[in-house]
Amino acid sequence: MIGANRERTVPIERSARRYRWRPSLGDVAGWLLPALFLLLLLFVWEVAVRIDDTPRWFLPPPSGVAQEAIRSRELLWTNTWTTLQEVLIGYVVALVVGVLSAVIIASSRLAERAVYPLVVATQAIPIIALAPILLIWFGYGITPKIIVVVLICYFPITVNMADGLRSSDPDALRLLRSMGASRWQVMRIVQAPSSLPYFFSGARVAAAVSVIGAIVGEWVGASSGLGYLMTRSASQFQTERLFAAVGVSALLGIGLFGLVALAERWLLPWQRLGRAVD
């Protein structure tokens, strides 16, 4: 029986290793199809602008935007680095505060009734209206931008993590409690592992919208950053540079989303393997 079990286990382990390190046809298509669709949209945009003879200050062609991005690469890089600093610091702070808030919410019904309305309230106030207040309190430095990023990223992380902690197997929870496990042991052994997929779901959403928070903060008041570059380019009718800054901000958000997705695949490989087996 032991030899038979070993024979069945080896092929499973080999298939798991093959699946982990070799991208499937579906993975390639998942990246290739959106890229082809984007290239098609850019081609249609380029042709339509040239046929209609649209003024460049109104709607430049993609080729003009690319040329401007190359010409202004140093300016774009300097402002991108400023925005990236704001995004990374705010995102990390939102992760820490969001996880702690989720643990508090899931710890008891009383804590949930006390904290959850405050979490929802962070999204009830428009960020564009709150940014000027933060500017008055903290000045034109990096602090108000970081706070805006935290406020935008905090909600999806907290809500998804709290849902994950509350979705744990009730039988496993009752078993551990009957064995005398403490609340911390129950959290560490059952609730935290089961909540990881939910956590990464919220973290991906937060990563995608984190750049929006930094740019909104820079729109209100800043001396550098992609948001500052956008407002300055728009006021000077430098539309090609404006589109280049928008494109860089979009790539920044996509890149952060992809990094979180890669971290999820690395830390939770059994999820991907389970979907492949199904």
N, C-alpha and C positions, 0 to 999 in steps of 0.2 A: 504493500500500500504506500509506503514511504517513497519507493522508487517511482511508482506511478504518479504520485503527487509532484515529485521533482520534474518528471517529464512534462507534466501539464504546466508547471510554473515557468520553466525555461522559455517556451515559445511566447508566453504572455510578457515576460520581462523583455525579451528581444523586440517584440512588437511595440512595447512602450518606448523603448529607446529609439526605435526607428521613427516613431511618431513624434517624439520630442525634438529630434534634431533635423528632421527632413520636412520642409514645408510641403503640404499637399497641394493638389491642383486647385482645390477650393481656396486655399490661402493665397495662391498666386492670382487667381481670378478676383479675389476680394480687393486686391490692390490694383490690379491691372485695369479692371473695368472702370473704376472711378477716374483713374488717370486718363484713360482714353476719352471718357466723357468730358473731362475738363479740357483736354486738348481740342475736342470738337467745339466746345463753347468758345474757346479763345480764337479758333479759326473763323467761326461765324462772326464773332465780334470784330476781328480784324477786317474781314471782307466787307461787312456792313458799314463800318466807319469809313472805309476808303471809297466805297461806291457812293455813299450819301455825301461824301466830302464834309464830314462833321468837323467843326473847329476843334483843335487840340485842347483848347482851354475848357471846352465843354465836355468832351469825351475823347480822350486820346486812345489810339490803338494799342493793343498789348505790346507790340514791338517798340513803340515809343516809351511805354512804361518800363520795359526791360532795359532800354538804353539809358533812361534816366536813373534807374537803379544802379547801373554800372558806373555812371558818372558821379553819382552821389553816394557811393558805397561807404566812404569814410563817415559821412554825415549820418547815414542810416545805421551804421554799426555803432557809433557813439550813442545815439538815442535808443537803439535797441538794447544796448547793455544796461542803460538806466532803467528801462521798463522791465527788463529781465530780472534785475536785482529786486525791484519792487514786487514782482510776481512771485519769485522764489521765496522771499522772506515772508510775505503775506500768506502764501500757500502752506508753508511749514507751520506757521502759527495757527492757521485755520485747522490743519490736521490735528495738532495737539489739543487745541481747545474743543474741537468738534468731538474727538474721541472721548475726552473727559466728560463733556456734556452728555454724550450718549450713555456712558456708563452710569452717570447720575440718574438720568431719565429711566434707565432700565432697572435700577436698583430697587425702586419701590413705587407704588402707585402715588403716594404722597409727593415724592420727588418729581414724578412725571407731571402731576397737576400743577406743581409750583414752577417748574423749569420750562416745560414744553410751550406754554403760551409766550414766554419770553423769546424762545427760539423762533416762533412764528412771527413775533413782532419785529425781529430783525429784518424780515422781508417785507413787512407792511409799509415801511418808510421808504420812499423812492431814494435810491442812492444818489441820483443827480441832484436831489434837494438837500441831502445830508452832506455832500462833498463841500459846499461852501462853508458850512458850519465848522467842519474839520479844518478847513483852510484858516479860518479865523482863530481857532484854538491852537493849532500846531504850526502855522506858518506855511511857507512854500517848500519846505524840505521834503524828505522822503516819507516821513511819518504818516501824513494824511493819506497818501497813496496806499501805503501798506494796510492801514485800517480799512480802506474801501475794499481792497482785495480780500481781507479777512471776512468782512461782512458778506461779500458775495459768495465766497467759497464755504463759509461756515455752515450754511443751511443744508445743502445736499449731503455733506459729510455727516452731520449730526443726525439727520432724519434717517438716512439709510443705515447708519451704524446702529441706531436705536432699534430700528425694525429688525435688523439682524440679531441683535442680542435677545429680543423678545421672541424670535422664531425658533429658539432652541427646542430640541426634542423634550417634551414634558416628561416622558418616561425616564430619560437619562437624568433629568433634574431631580425627579423624585427619588431615583436610586441613590444618587450621591447624597442627597439630604438625609435619607434613611440610614446611610452609613456614617453620618455625623460630619459630613464635609462642611467647611465654613463657606460663607458667601464668596470670599475671594477664591477658594478652591473651585467652587462651582463655576465662577466666572472664567477662571483660567483653563479648566479642563473641558468644559462643554460650551459655554456661551461665546467666548472669544473665538475659538476655531470656527464655529458655525456662522459667526457674523462676518468673517473675512470676505466672502463674495459680495455681501451687501456693502461692506466698507469700500471695496474697490470700485463698486458701481458708483457710489457717491464721489469717490476720489477722482474718477474719470470725468464726471460732469464738472466737478470743481476745477479741474485742470483746464478744461476747455473754456470755461468762462472767467478764469482768473485774469487773463489778459484784458478782458473787457473792464474789470474793476480798475486796473492800473491806468488804462487809457482814459476812463471817465475822470479819475482823480487828476490826471494831467491836463485834461480839458479845462478844468476849473481854474487851475493855477499851477504853473510849473515853468522851469527854465530849461528843461531837457526832457527827453523821452519821446516815444512814438506819438503819443497824444498831443504833446506840444508841437512836434513837427507837423502833424496833420493840420492843426489850427493855423499855424504860421503859413504853411503852404497854401491853404484855402484862402487866407486873407490876401495873399500875393498872387492868386490865380495860377499857381504852379501845380496844375492838376496832375501832371504826370508824376511829380514827386509825391503828391497826395495819394495817388493810387499805389505807388511803390511802397509807401509807409503802411497803407491798408493791407497790401499783400504780405509784407513782412510780419505784421501783427497776426494775420491769419495763419501763416506758417508757424509762428511761435505757439499759438494755441493748439494747432494740430500736432506739433512736435511734443508738447507737454502731455497731451492726451495719449500719444503713442508711447511715451516713456512709462506712464502709469500702466498702460495696457501690457507692456512688456514685463514690468515688475509683477503684475498679477499672474502672467503666464509662468514666470520663474518661481514665484512663491506658492502658487496653487496649481501645480502641474496635473493633479488628479482630476481637476474639473475638465481640462481640455481632453485628457485621456478618456474620461467618462463619456463625453460627447462623441468622441470618435468611436467608442465601442457601441454606443447606442445607434 
